[in-house]
Amino acid sequence: MPVPGPGYSITVRLEAPPSASAAGDLTTAVGRVGGVLTAFDVVESHADAIVVDITANVSSADHAEGITNALDELPGVRVRKVSDRTFLMHLGGKLEVSPKVDLRNRDDLSRAYTPGVARVCRAIAANPSDARRLTIKRNTVAVVSDGSAVLGLGNVGPEAALPVMEGKAALFKKFAGVDAWPVCLDTQDTEEIIATVRALAPVYAGINLEDIAAPRCFEIEARLRDQLDIPVFHDDQHGTAIVVVAALRNALRVVGKPIEKCRIVVSGVGAAGSAIIRLLRRKSPADIVAVDIDGVVHAGRDGLDDNLRWVAEHTNAEGTTGTLHDALVGADVFIGVSAPNLFGAEQVATMADNAVVFALANPDPEIDPLEAQRHAAVVATGRSDYPNQINNVLAFPGVFRGLLDAQAHHIDDDMLLAAANAIADVVDDRLNASFIVPSVFDAAVAPAVAEAVRAAARGEAERAEAVTSTT
Ligand SMILES: NC(=O)c1ccc[n+]([C@@H]2O[C@H](COP(=O)([O-])OP(=O)(O)OC[C@H]3O[C@@H](n4cnc5c(N)ncnc54)[C@H](O)[C@@H]3O)[C@@H](O)[C@H]2O)c1
């Protein structure tokens, strides 16, 4: 059941009598039908009427209509207009391009554009790596989507994906000063996506793949990594994996369990689950048991694709079979990136003592967090209305800041783990069961992640150079 939140907020402009009780009547009417009032502004005042903007968080279109009707039915009140503040924020898009140079006169023009610019072009033609020094390439990332797996909405296509990609680009700039630009492609063909991204790569110092459905996303990322000399990062995979590994490190500190002794159940072996499993393996847990819509993933299961076969071969040391509920018995950790409402408190009770439950399916988690809390020692979700929100914003801005600063040509698991450690470290001595990851607004996060990734990327480059110079 959705609850009122700032993601759905309306402003109702209305006329009301200028009586002493008007404000009280209006705000009471909103509260009576479950709206959360966030602002009350008198925008016009006359002898016989006031014009008021009432802003409230609502839970759905029906709820918004109920609030509007409750206000309109008050004696002497007339609703003039209802605006959806989320749509207002999107009018004309959320991004713009703004030049960094002044173009005041002919002199400026001759340097920024022709004829002066031609010398810069020739310099780059002679030495293509100068593109990072003399163009926007230095600080620019493409946010590439085919619109096939957008949020929880599914395959909504490239135009409908654009508001999400614009939002992502805005976050890149806000949190890490990275100039990111949405590139929504009108194709969902693997070969066409790879060829298109390869063709547009010269402008960018990094590619952030976004909301591309599994299993296509695995091949697209792997082949682009092979073909391009800039880092390629699929945020739905690796951004999630970084934050989950960071959160798990701190959750296990809270419960005092070493990861080497933990059996971890991962529900969902799509984009997020596969990447989480791959990165978690680097931390050497006692075992990982992966579960998808067809049950526990094991080597004897029919119909495994390449991704699931890899997972079957690298997890489930004890050869467990059966359902998610079977897998949970005795498990120390549950990580869900799958589907809503898969189990309840009674299954958490079958887990090991001091269980850790990360129920990350959005918008509705695998288990109601309040249910999970009855038996688990630490609970995290993807939601902003509960403690311990696992949010990729903690990772991707700093990751790309670090990669761009290091002028990295690729990204690897060492860099992802460095980012995870940096996020976990920011929590420091504030750690407790309700605070295993920092707030997304903690200004220390992106610089810490950037520094860790930069160091890991530079270490990598130095090692590569040492190998080249000795061969
Ligand atoms: N930070 C976060 O909180 C965060 C990050 C990434 C993904 N997610 C959420 O995780 C979920 C999966 O995302 P994805 O991009 O990996 O999707 P995906 O479509 O690539 O994979 C979904 C996986 O869930 C499995 N699944 C579906 N129904 C299931 C069921 N009833 N029982 C067990 N497994 C089931 C599928 O078999 C598949 O392996 C989504 O709800 C997404 O919003 C949250």
The ligand as an ORCA input file, in Angstrom:
! r2SCAN-3c Opt
* xyz 0 1
  N      19.688     -0.388     -4.603
  C      18.662     -1.157     -4.675
  O      17.898     -1.186     -3.760
  C      18.475     -2.029     -5.884
  C      19.463     -2.089     -6.867
  C      19.262     -2.928     -7.968
  C      18.082     -3.656     -8.088
  N      17.126     -3.516     -7.120
  C      15.859     -4.256     -7.243
  O      16.121     -5.622     -7.395
  C      15.167     -6.218     -8.257
  C      15.866     -6.960     -9.404
  O      16.562     -6.050    -10.226
  P      17.391     -6.564    -11.501
  O      17.762     -5.358    -12.273
  O      18.464     -7.504    -11.099
  O      16.229     -7.356    -12.280
  P      16.376     -8.583    -13.295
  O      15.087     -8.625    -14.021
  O      17.635     -8.497    -14.060
  O      16.451     -9.883    -12.349
  C      15.381    -10.300    -11.556
  C      15.750    -11.646    -10.924
  O      14.774    -11.933     -9.933
  C      14.352    -13.280    -10.094
  N      12.984    -13.446     -9.598
  C      11.845    -12.939    -10.109
  N      10.803    -13.385     -9.392
  C      11.301    -14.168     -8.398
  C      10.750    -14.915     -7.356
  N       9.425    -14.959     -7.189
  N      11.578    -15.600     -6.513
  C      12.922    -15.558     -6.680
  N      13.508    -14.871     -7.686
  C      12.708    -14.196     -8.519
  C      14.444    -13.538    -11.589
  O      14.495    -14.934    -11.863
  C      15.755    -12.817    -11.899
  O      16.840    -13.665    -11.604
  C      14.244     -5.075     -8.702
  O      13.125     -5.032     -7.856
  C      15.092     -3.860     -8.486
  O      14.316     -2.704     -8.255
  C      17.295     -2.738     -6.028
*
